[in-house]
């Protein structure tokens, strides 16, 4: 009868008591022979409806709340100053009771017989079992929703776990403009299991009001996109970083009221475990908000009190805290403003150990696995100036010390109770050079961007040890994007020891901020840095103990040779001298002296050449004037004597000059002979060294052959062991799958038996109640 029944969302609500008894008799007679599950559903629906009309409205344990606090004043007491009013819990306004759902399909709903378990290894957490049935998420709502697996897929952009820490540190550093003076990264223990570790990242920044808090937990929204001096811009860092470090995160935040508004505080949970194990078809982030009114924290329900209590119940159930009050006590750790992020259910590595290492160093958080190299750790102790290059891949303290080019005044990074000392790479450099880099204008660069970057390049102070350390630390807006970027991969030792520092604000970083977008601009920057490093290395490598490198030039050096004979035009005799004849004997003697000196290899001076040409000229003049000068003979003889005297004087001067030059040449010759002897001795030493090197080379080649043979044998044995291991692993996987299927079947049987027992107990209770009504 439609006058006495109302159908409400899979519930049948009976309004007339007489109709209730008739309905009971009808159900017992018509449905008693069917499966117990529909019968149980009908009875429970009926009892819930009857009880909701007769019982007093008391949430009991269905709606978790702070002890002794009404729904309108949920407790989250601030330290010391604010209290909560004591109100009778029986007067609480509550939401309507909910209908129990059958374990089997009822209408469009499907209830799983058991709960899935999330893998504790990050790279396997996104895998879904092929034999498990996915939840139905297609209904009347045609909107496309974000699947929970997107949280894990989005977090895989962080291949390196320390890069996720950097995202959280960026968010705290951006709060320096809102008064943040520190960010504290620490670890604690999960309260529920008492043994697993949790991460805590807390700062005293401006916090977040409820609207901004939901924006933070949303995917892809960011207020920092066009804000100067901020690192974040994509609205994705918090989600990817927390999900990369652990499966779940809970956030506590407190914010002073803007524009004279009231102080608010909020708590929200981003839990991949909750979404995965409850088979949610969309990403749900439960949050609850509070507002400080008259020194009491009042619940901000935003018009939906039932949803507020549902969110609170979900957060408490899946949080790492043993009770609701223990969760609210986390607000006491915040000051007037600030944010605390708690990351729990941290990921394991492939060996089943925690990916993060909290035990090696009590004041550091380190990584296990491939990022940790024990040889580099030992080298860092011997070469302190290269410590950051050798340890930043596995040590958060080492990485955080160089993460920022500059830190704001009075801002500190505290890691497990000890402050991280900010370190500048310039302190480890020597022989530095300053280079101004001006990128070529291109469509990728906007007109308002800084087109100039200052590059510092030099040798690391440990470069004289010839260890393989090189690369450029490239920053973007004060944030390290590419640590020790290796742009020159030389085959030998070229480039070792050269490090550089560059802040390139004109290149856009990738979403994970561990690299830059691969663009033509980045390729040009890489090529330019490669040229800078090659030029610096070739020019100064000999200063740290390497052999000098030849610097190629675009021009060839010319070699000028002296002429073998003197040019008469260059050594022309003086035309102003008297044109008088000389004796042939003097001219011949002078010419013989020049020839003798030339044949001895001592060379001919310009004076000797001039004298020779002058004597030849005199001979010509004498032959021409001899007929004319026969008279008078006395004058001719006098002229001959005078000329002879002049020639003898010039000859004596010439001999003196020749003797001086000859002595100098002899001295130079002795010096050259001494140098030649030294070179011969050094050549002998070099030959001996070459012989020794050849002998050592032969020994090393023989040892290398032996080592190669041993290596081949080892590879063969290793391959055999790997084959055996793979076979064993395959057998173990098959056995494990079989056992898992058997266990799953046992769970299903147990669940079926439990449901049958519950059905029988419900039928028995119903029979008793019907029997009592009949009596």
Order of alpha helices (4+ residues) and beta strands (2+ residues): beta-beta-alpha-alpha-alpha-alpha-beta-beta-alpha-alpha-beta-beta-alpha-beta-beta-alpha-alpha-beta-beta-beta-alpha-alpha-alpha-beta-beta-beta-beta-beta-beta-beta-alpha-alpha-alpha-alpha
